[in-house]
Each structure stands twice: as structure tokens, then as C-alpha cells.
Amino acid sequence: MDTKPIHTTGDAGSAELARAETAPPLAVPAALLGTYRVEETLGAGAMGVVYRATHRGRDRPVAIKLPTLTDTAHVERFIREGRLLSRLEHPNLVRVYDYGTSDELSYYTCEYLTGSDLFAATRELEFEGLYDVVRQALEALGFIHDRGLVHYDVKPENLNVLVLPPATPGARPSFQVKLVDFGLT
């Protein structure tokens, strides 16, 4: 297996990143490093590690997710999730660009999101904003349910909320919600 460990010095602003910095670095398949420039570890959990990277050819920021569990059942589920998500397009779902296995490691790449999770975003939400966030999350869930899929990990940490500046002075900000980390079946 041809891999290269990634050591990063990213901002330690969340519990997820703090866990990532204490966990042993996961090796990124060397074949991916030809296409992506890996810049930092964004987070790690029980199921995977996520890196911020840039697609070299498109100069586009992406997130690369690698599973930490390597038994056959988890790897097959991870690849299935990447395949299913790459077929879905909805304004409130994180967009998956690519998935596969390289150097015996499974991965998928998706859009890099700059918002914060729902817990952090609640500081800027008034009732109308919270209503809009919940509406967008429900639209995303309805979309995947209409396709026979279930998100098994709906929680505030898996709702990315981007606060958009008001369109006119004095207006309220708007919000763009993206549902992430699916655990699909």
C-alpha cells in the first residue's frame, strides 16, 4: 500500500478537531495526492477522518473523508454511502464529487463547507432564522427519504449553517443549510 501520513497544524477550535489532533494521523492514499493538495485535518470521529484539501486541476477546495474502520463491512458501507451521495443533488445536501478506493484505502471527496454547525450558529439565529434552518434541513431529509434513503445521524453537529449577509442594509441575514455525515442505509 502506497500511502503518506498527513500531519497538520490546523486551528483547534472544535471538539472534533481536538480529537483529530490527538488521534494518530491517517494515511492519505498517495494516488490522491497527485490530484489533491491536502492542507489540514478538519476532524475525526469514530467512523472517519476528514481533511481540507484543494483539487489541483480545478483549484477548488474540497473535503476528503477516509474511514478509520477497515473491516470489510464498514468499508463496503462507506463506499456505498459515497456512491449514493454522489448521485444526489439538492441545495441542502453536501455535494459529493468523487468516491472510490485507492492504494487499498476507501475515500470520498465532497464540497468544503465554511459554515459552522447548528450549535455554533444558534448565536446568530432569531426565530425566523431558526425556522429557516429547520425548514431547509427538513427539505433535505424529505429529498433523501423520497429516494428511499435514511439519514441515521441527524444532530446539530451534522447541520452545517452558513450565515449569508443581508441583501440590503438593515435586512436580516439569511442562512444556507447543508446536511452532512449521513450514515446512510
N, C-alpha and C positions, 0 to 999 in steps of 0.2 A: 504494500500500500504506500503510495507516494503522497505524503501529507506534510504540511508545515504548521507548527503550532503558532498561534497568534497571541502575543502578549500586548496588552493595551494599557493606556493611561487615561481612560475616558473620565468624564465628570462623574463623581459619586453622589448622585442626587436622589436615588431611589433605593428602596429595599432590594428590588430586582438586581440593580447594578451592583449593589454591595455584595449580594450573594454571588454574582458572576465573578467579582474580583477575588473572592475567597475560594472559588472553585478552581480546580485545575483547568488550564486552558484546553479547549477542544481543538483538535487539528482540523484545519480547513483543507479540503482536497486541493492539491497542487494544480490540478486542471482548472479549477475555478479561479485561481489566482492569475491566470492568463487573461481572463475576461473581466474580473473584478479586482479592484484595489480595496482591500479590507482596511478599515480605518480605526474602528474601536468596537469593544464589546458593549452592546446595549443592555443585555440582561440574560439571565439564566434562570431556569426553573427545573422542576422535576423531569420534564419531558424534553427540554431542548435549550440550546444556546442561540442567541440572536446577535449578529454583528451588523454594524453600519458599514456599508461599502459603496463604491461608485462603479458603475458599469463603464469600463474603459472606452468602448466604442461609441456609446450613446451619451457619455458624460452625464449619466442620470444616477441620482442617489437611490440606493436600494437597501433592503434589509435581507440578510441571508440567515436562514434558520436551519440548524442542524440538530438532529435528535441526539439526546445523551444516552438513551436506552438503545442497545444494539441487538436485542434478541429479535428473532425473525418476525414475531407477531407485531411488535412495536414499529419496526422498520416498515413492514407492509402497510400498517395503518397510517404512518407518516407519509409514505409515498401516495397512498390513496387520497389522503387529505390534500396534498399538493396538486394531484391530478384533478380532483373535484373543484377545488378553489380556482384553479387556473381557467376553468370553463365558465366561471360566474363573473358577471359584470353588473355591478349595482353601485350607485354613488355612495352607499353607506357600508360597503364591504371593502376591506383591504384588498387591493388588486394583487394577485399572484402572477408573476411574469413567467417563471420557469420552475421546473422541478426535475428531479432525477437522482441518479446515483453516479458518483464519480470517485474513483480510487476507493471503491467499496464503502463510501460514506454517502448516505442519502442527504438531500438538501432541498429546499425551495427558496426562491427569491421572490420578494414582494416589494411593493412601494414602501419607501421610507416615509414614515409619518412624523410630523413635527409637533403635533398637539400633545396634550397630556391626558392622563386617564381621568375618568369621571370624578374621582375623589378630589384631585387637584383642581379640576375645572369648576367645581361647585362654588369656589370663592368668587367667581365672576358671573355666576348664574342667578338671575332673578327668576320669578315664577315662569314668565314667558319663555325664558331661555331653557329652563329645566323641562318645560313642556315640549319644546322643540327638540331637545336632545332625546327625550324618551320617544317621541314620535319617530324620529329618524332611526333609532335602534329597533323599534317595532317594525318599521318598514323593511329593514334589513332581515330581521328574523322571519317576517312573513314571506319575503322573497325566497329565502333558502327553504322554508317549510313547504312552499308551493312546489319545490323541486324535489321533495321527499327527503330532505336533509334536516338534521337536528344539530343545533349548537349545544354541546354538553358542558360548556364552561362560561355561561353568561354571568358576568360580575362586573362591578365598576372598573376594575383594572383592565378589562378586555373591551372597554369602550374608549376609543381614542377621540378626544374632543379638541378640535381646533377652533379657537376664537378668532372670528373674522372681524376686521374693523368695520365700524358703521359706514354705510354707503354715503350718508350725508352727515354734516356736523349736527350733533345733538341727538342723532338717532341711536337706537340700541345696537350693540354688536349682534352679529348672527353667529351660528355655530355649524361646523361640519363634523358629523359623527361618522366614525368608521369602526365597525365591529371586527375584532381581531381574535387570534388564538382560539381556533374553533373546537378542536376535539370532536370533529365530525364523525357521525356514523351513518 
